[in-house]
Amino acid sequence: MQQLGNVLTQAREQMGLTIEDVSQITKIRSKYIRALESGNVYEIPGRVYALGFLKSYCEVLDLNYRELQEYFNANYQEKDEFAKHMATAAAVQQPAPQTGISSRRVVVFALLGACILLGGIYFFVNNRDNEAEQPPVVPPVANRQEENKQPVNQPSGDFTAPKISWRTLTLAPDFSAFDMLGVVATGQYDGIEVKVEATGNCWTRVIIDNGDSNDETLHAGDIRTYQGVEKIEIKWGNAGLVKVTVNGVLQSPEDIGAAGQVVTKEFLAE
């Protein structure tokens, strides 16, 4: 598994990320990220969890998960202690010896069955005699009158459901015009608006007006527009792979950063 760990470590360092950065992006504990990079995957509780962590890590580093998954499955040794235990238990367990039934038990069971049968016959005959002697029960007059009453307030004829005006309905809002991190809008924004266009794979962290940070990896051709009231702070893992426009003004590449640089920029409202 050491070769797998070397691939992950090299890709992370090339993007300028630390293990803590990856932990915040993927929500995976740092100890498990170190286990993947060191090749000690058996510190992760089970194959399923290890593959899940590996897939999330590959998405952040833009690596081919299928290739690394095949390498993982070819080198991972499953330690199934439960299967060993079940095999041992099956080998030790012996079938219970078959014992015969004595003639005395046969006689006892036969007498017991006869008593039960006779008791059932007696109960059945006695119950029929009691039912024959009892007169039929006539329901009270009041109850019969209640049964003959017709339902009250039942509509007659065809029933037409009331029409519902469309104005009374509240429809769910359509969020298809919204970006994951900021609102995509056109024209001048009253505040601060930053538009980012990726020319290559670049990890990005965005904080709008001191709110929660949003992390994602932009790919070539991706466009994001972020809007804030006072300021927008953006950190790029590779600043040379983005084009930045602030309130409609294209920024100079020298002001943003060079290829391979990890840069944090703060854009303030005018």
Secondary structure, DSSP 8 states (H G I E B T S, - for coil): -HHHHHHHHHHHHHTT--HHHHHHHH---HHHHHHHHHT-GGGSSSHHHHHHHHHHHHHHHT--HHHHHHHHHHH-----HHHHHHHHHHHH----------HHHHHHHHHHHHHHHHHHHHHHHHHHHHHHHS------HHHHHHHH---SS---S--------GGG-------TTB-SSSB---S--SSEEEEEEESS-EEEEEEETT--EEEEEE-TT-EEEEEESSEEEEEESSGGGEEEEETTEE--HHHH--TT--EEEEEE--
